[in-house]
Amino acid sequence: MSRTLPIVAALVVAALLQVALAPHLAIGGVAPNLLLLVVLSLALLRGAGSGAAAGFAAGLVFDLLGTGPIGPAALVLAVVGYLAGSLQENMFAEGWRLPVTVVFIAGLVAELSYAAVLAVLGVGSPFLSSLTAVILPAAAYNGVLALLVYPWLARFLRQERRVTTFRRIGS
């Protein structure tokens, strides 16, 4: 089986769930970003190159599904996917706390970056009101969902099927 088939499947399922399910899971007007969760999980499991490529593809899909300009989400998810993927070598083999923390922080960076890009383009709401109403709650929501999504995706997307240690890789 091809190495890219599980990646494409995860991104397609995330895109479908983003459209069909995420609006119904909104809390206080903030919907989860399932594509972001898949991109960050993939980046932590497969590295910077895969994270950037998947981030660009997922961001482009996100932009095409929305009503805003095309490109900001692709740029932000590609950069965040690359940065999160550069941490791959320092992740635990099967641990969940460090990856979930990285997903929360990367989600916050992605939300802040997306709002900043939209502000530069002159689209979107004022930055300070977005910070408290959308950005921080969305980062928290995605961080909590990472507790559910990351372990499942780690099993689905992991290249090595057999893991022999719970210790930090390289220690």
Secondary structure, 3 states (H helix, E strand, C coil): CCCHHHHHHHHHHHHHHHHHCHHHHCECCECCCHHHHHHHHHHHHHCHHHHHHHHHHHHHHHHHHCCCCCCHHHHHHHHHHHHHHCCHHHCECCCCHHHHHHHHHHHHHHHHHHHHHHHHHCCCCCHHHHHHHHHHHHHHHHHHHHHHHHHHHHHHHCCCCCCCCCCECCC
